[in-house]
């Protein structure tokens, strides 16, 4: 009883103490950690004014993904939900500050730590909704995303810090909960008529499905690494040395209906990639156009390709690769039909870290890539419909990908057999009361058409499988 009375006494004394403090506090005082808006006039030239007039935006996402493998192999599913907020100040002497963060929760998924008992291979797709580096951690996954200082000049800007980029080689690849982000300096120069110039130096990357930023060399090899050209297991993860990535891009549209694109990516001490692309639209009548496209990419190793020990390097010393592709198509205000082709020559493997972005090829289809291969012929046809209000979009794509034999390790890094892939994609943007919401349904099926020598390792999560995705976004 005495102990109980003592506790009551302490509580009453504490409340009295707090009340006394409150009585001595000025009514106008506010907690220093969070101040409410008041009617105080703010100097329009002050930093405080830039923050007071800044802009908040946010994004919430629900993502269901499920993979159905060939009979006898493991199937998986994932349910993820998450959200985040971004704040960007108004301009202060042309400067702006921005910051954003995001969290992810698992709300019912397979156990990704369990490997398939037949192949002893791990889950490939659904685990990437969470933290790829820690498959058992699916609780409250939080991530600092953007943190930058931007300087604006007329129509141009220079941004320093953590930011989002979408280039041919390094891009968002936003097919999971969160996109890939970069750390560095990025310049958007738009002072020349119908010409856009980008120049950047990147020293950090936060790949999608990871929770932190990595130095450039460290970022390569977070995803599966495949095999070296001699068939031994690739060992470049954690063994690459690079000071950063230098990027230059030029886009020109000075000729009517013609867009020309040049990109050069110099990953210091590892490799260089150069892209040239032209896309032309020929007017048949006011409502329809013919589409023509051409693209080529050339790559070559720098020094030892990342490590003097060739068993631990990314891009084999003195190696190079060449790709070229084309597009033919027709479009009107509602429908677009294209026939696309891409060729990776037998000079060497086309290599681009999967942690950095998706393939820039005309034949790219969601849920698979042709990175890591040489001597490839790919053909893909796609029909897309968009309603007049731009609120509904759907496409159906079918592709045939003729890859080197799975035992041709010099040209086939990941042991993927030739395949036929079909994608059906439907997207809708809600209006009225639900404005801000959009939904996507994506169904993928891959048919094996290559020799697998009775080895299910060449099948599991690669071919003879389907993958279904439902994504619901809310942006404000």
Secondary structure, DSSP 8 states (H G I E B T S, - for coil): -HHHHHHHHHHHHHHHHHHHHHHHS-TT---TT-----S----TTSHHHHHHT-EEEEEEEEEEEEEE-STTS--EEEEEEEEEEEEE---BTTEEEEEEEEEEEESS---TTS--TTT-----SGGGGS-TT-TT--SSEEEEEEEEEEEEETTEEEEEEEE----SSS----SSSS--EEEEEEEEEEEETTEEEEEEEEEEEE-TT-SS-EEHHHHTTSS---B-TTSSB---TT----S-EEEEEEEE--STTEEEEEEEEEETTTEEEEEEEEEEEEEEETTEEEEEEEEEEEEEE-TTTT-SSTTS-SS-TT-EEEEEEEEEEEE-SSEEEEEEEEEE-TTS-B---TTT-----TT-BTTB--TTBSSEEEEEEEEEEE-TTSSEEEEEEEEEEE---TT-TTTBTT----EEEEEEEEEEE--GGGTTEEEEEEEEEEEE-S--TT-GGGTTTTSSEEEEEEEEEEE-
